[in-house]
Amino acid sequence: MTNFFIDDIETGWDGRIYMRSVPGKLDVLELTQPLPCGNGMIPVGFRWNGASSGIFAKVLILNFPKWKHPIATCRHDWRCEKATSKEQRAFADKRFRVDVGKGGTKWEQVKGFSGVRIGAMFGVGSDY
């Protein structure tokens, strides 16, 4: 059974994300190859909008680098879409922090994690 709410199993994965832009949607990317997530895969064709910084995009020190972490943002958006509980949403946010840490700075981890937790309080990125 596929479980997206466990640590990512990346055995056999080359560590790359394969994606393309979406015509007419400047802030949206689309997977062109499956991406590991939990013990399953995010399917080809999944679309996501990177990090939604909202008002923080206007404050240089608080702004999260929207497209620097496409693997982290793709997995996070997928998990948020699939989450059916606050616990699953919290797991998605914690894994986002881990993914941002792969190539990101501690400050990016803090900003990103803070942003997604604030978003969770307002139901952003979830349907529960």
C-alpha positions in Angstrom: 0.0 0.0 0.0 1.4 3.4 -1.0 2.1 5.7 2.0 3.3 9.3 1.2 3.5 10.1 4.9 6.7 8.2 5.7 10.3 9.1 5.1 11.1 9.1 1.4 12.5 5.8 -0.1 14.9 7.0 -2.7 16.6 3.7 -3.6 17.4 3.6 -7.3 16.5 7.3 -7.9 19.1 9.5 -9.6 18.4 12.4 -7.3 17.0 14.6 -10.1 13.6 16.1 -10.7 12.3 16.1 -14.3 9.9 18.9 -14.9 8.8 21.5 -17.4 7.0 24.8 -17.5 3.3 25.0 -18.2 2.4 27.2 -21.1 0.3 30.2 -20.0 1.0 29.6 -16.3 4.2 31.3 -15.3 4.2 30.1 -11.7 3.4 26.4 -12.4 5.7 23.5 -13.1 4.7 19.9 -14.2 6.5 16.6 -13.6 7.7 14.8 -16.7 9.0 11.8 -14.8 7.7 10.3 -11.5 9.3 11.6 -8.3 9.8 9.4 -5.2 7.6 10.4 -2.2 7.2 8.2 0.8 7.1 4.6 -0.5 5.4 5.7 -3.7 5.8 8.1 -6.6 4.3 11.4 -7.5 3.0 10.8 -11.0 3.9 12.4 -14.3 1.6 15.4 -15.0 1.4 16.6 -11.3 1.5 20.4 -11.3 2.6 22.6 -8.4 3.3 26.3 -7.9 6.5 26.2 -5.8 6.6 28.1 -2.5 3.7 30.4 -2.1 5.5 33.2 -0.1 2.5 35.5 0.0 3.2 38.8 1.7 6.6 37.7 2.7 7.7 37.8 -1.0 7.9 41.6 -0.6 10.2 41.4 2.5 13.7 40.4 1.3 15.0 38.8 4.5 11.8 36.7 4.9 11.2 35.7 1.3 11.7 32.0 0.6 13.5 31.2 -2.8 10.4 30.0 -4.7 12.1 27.8 -7.3 15.4 26.9 -5.6 13.9 23.8 -4.0 11.6 22.2 -6.6 11.8 18.7 -5.1 10.9 20.0 -1.7 8.0 22.1 -3.0 6.7 19.4 -5.3 6.6 16.8 -2.5 5.1 19.2 -0.1 2.3 20.3 -2.4 1.6 16.6 -3.2 1.5 15.6 0.4 -0.7 18.6 1.3 -3.1 17.6 -1.5 -3.2 14.0 -0.1 -3.4 14.9 3.6 -6.6 14.0 5.4 -5.6 15.0 8.9 -3.6 17.6 10.8 -1.0 15.0 11.6 -0.4 14.2 7.9 -0.2 17.9 7.1 2.3 18.3 10.0 4.4 15.4 8.6 4.3 17.1 5.1 5.7 20.3 6.7 8.4 18.5 8.6 9.5 16.6 5.5 9.6 19.9 3.6 12.1 21.2 6.1 14.2 18.0 5.6 14.1 18.4 1.8 15.0 22.1 1.9 18.0 21.1 4.0 19.3 19.1 1.1 21.2 22.0 -0.6 19.5 24.8 1.3 20.7 26.9 4.2 19.5 26.7 7.8 17.8 30.1 7.3 15.9 28.7 4.3 14.8 25.8 6.4 13.6 28.1 9.2 11.8 30.4 6.7 10.3 27.6 4.7 9.1 25.6 7.7 7.7 28.6 9.5 5.8 29.6 6.3 4.2 26.2 5.8 3.2 25.9 9.5 1.6 29.3 9.3 -0.1 28.2 6.1 -1.4 25.1 7.9 -3.0 27.3 10.6 -5.1 28.9 7.9 -5.8 25.7 6.0 -3.6 26.7 3.0 -2.6 23.6 1.0 -5.1 21.3 2.6 -8.7 20.2 2.2 -9.5 19.0 5.7 
